[in-house]
């Protein structure tokens, strides 16, 4: 008996010669002479498993790209100017300095989150945030005041949320693209508004920080109605008493002082009870309006505008929420912290504690203990032209006169490159149209506000304020409409839904000289 050496294989299978040989121990074995490279394809699966050991199959490994393609958000990058599609030599050198600043900042302050320095523009090119601001003074006098300019930007654009909400955006569009598309996130809003405010002469800065969910979502349903209606009352003529020299003296007051004291005491008790009931009602309403807990409280990234005093007769520093156009105090509890601020000349990193929000922050940007600057100016940190770069322990400076600046050019004058953004322009048609698709709707506390562009509605309405009795905007109680450019000179029309009363006010110029009427 001999041990089997394997399955019986024919002597010749598809051109493969089989020979029987004897080894040194005298045992016979089969030698397979492979003449072609397709041996494994000619044998059956069972023969392959018995003759050749099976090899484990390698599973494919799917890994993210090490160098992902640049984020290009424009359809035709070739149609953009050259400054949008690539960086100049000076811009490349500034980006080198900024990267050095970022690395040293991250090395020293490891527990702090990164700051927005060089996001990509719409063509996928990294640009320094300071050069993205283009100070421009437009040809419309209404935009020369900060409140009207902020209101116009809030009305002119459609708001887009950051995604994800707790991370800085990877792109920052130019103000020209934001105006052309009429949309953008909070950084686009703030960047555009800051460009207009600086062009109008204000000391304005873009602020990168953190805010509440309601601010980041532009949720104004808990804010009071800024277009509160004027309650219509019958105008009674008041006849003032004419003081004559000879008048009859009034009769002597014989009221008991004790009775007057007791009467006033009862009135005070009644008023105290009313105040107590009103306070309880306010607490109940506040509990109803209290927002739900936010799992991302304190880390939601947001951008807004800071205006400092010193220019345009601004008495004190204040914030502007660029998404709504409303002014806010610097200690507003809805703003939870600041990472950095910048304008078209410099960038400052906040070194103050924000555990209590912005309540205790000082906005003296010349104070180096509270604000770490990137460029230091020779005469004034916020007003000089000659600058040098402070890189948290090291300095590198650029000479503007050199044709080809290099990193080795240190201890020389440096100037920030001019903005790569084209001069901003708003046509009279777009300014008059104002809103995307000529209309926009806002929601406030129990109030819906609808705005329309002039001449866009047949009845000439430009503003409609609808007040409701509930928070779900279902029970309508009062409607106020404002009209413009009507032939009958109608200006205000108020409708009390509960009493079905209508009040109309007219501008001067009617043939019948009618000023108002009640229907």
Number of C-alpha atoms within 10 A of each C-alpha: 3 6 5 8 9 11 10 8 10 9 13 12 12 11 13 16 14 16 12 10 11 11 8 6 6 8 9 13 14 14 12 13 13 12 11 11 8 10 15 12 9 15 14 9 10 9 15 15 11 11 11 9 8 9 6 6 6 6 6 6 5 6 6 6 7 6 6 7 8 11 14 15 14 15 9 9 15 11 10 12 12 12 13 21 17 16 16 12 14 22 20 19 19 23 18 15 21 19 15 18 21 18 14 16 18 15 10 10 11 10 8 10 12 14 16 18 19 21 19 22 24 21 22 22 18 23 26 23 23 23 20 25 28 26 22 19 19 17 12 12 11 12 19 18 15 23 15 14 21 28 18 20 24 21 23 22 23 18 19 16 13 19 11 10 16 15 14 21 18 13 22 24 24 25 27 17 17 19 20 12 12 17 17 23 22 25 25 26 30 29 29 28 32 34 24 28 25 21 17 21 16 22 20 28 28 30 25 24 23 25 24 20 23 14 17 22 17 18 14 15 17 17 12 13 18 11 14 11 15 8 7 10 6 6 6 6 6 6 6 6 6 6 7 7 6 6 7 7 6 6 6 6 6 6 8 8 9 9 10 11 11 11 11 12 12 12 12 12 11 12 12 12 12 12 12 12 12 12 12 12 12 12 12 12 11 12 10 10 13 10 11 7 8 11 9 12 13 18 18 22 27 30 27 27 27 25 24 19 14 12 12 12 8 13 10 11 18 20 23 25 23 27 29 20 22 14 17 17 15 21 16 13 15 16 26 23 26 23 20 22 26 24 25 22 23 21 22 20 20 23 15 16 13 16 11 13 20 22 16 13 18 14 16 11 19 15 12 13 10 18 20 20 24 22 23 20 20 14 11 12 17 16 10 12 16 18 23 23 26 19 21 16 8 10 17 20 24 25 19 16 9 10 9 10 16 16 13 9 14 15 13 13 18 23 19 22 19 15 20 22 19 15 13 18 15 14 11 11 8 15 13 13 18 23 22 17 11 18 19 18 14 16 20 18 20 21 28 18 19 17 19 22 20 19 16 14 13 8 11 19 24 19 22 20 23 21 25 18 14 13 15 10 15 11 13 16 16 20 20 22 18 17 20 17 14 15 9 13 17 21 20 18 20 22 19 16 14 9 9 10 12 16 15 17 17 19 16 14 12 13 7 7 10 14 15 14 11 11 8
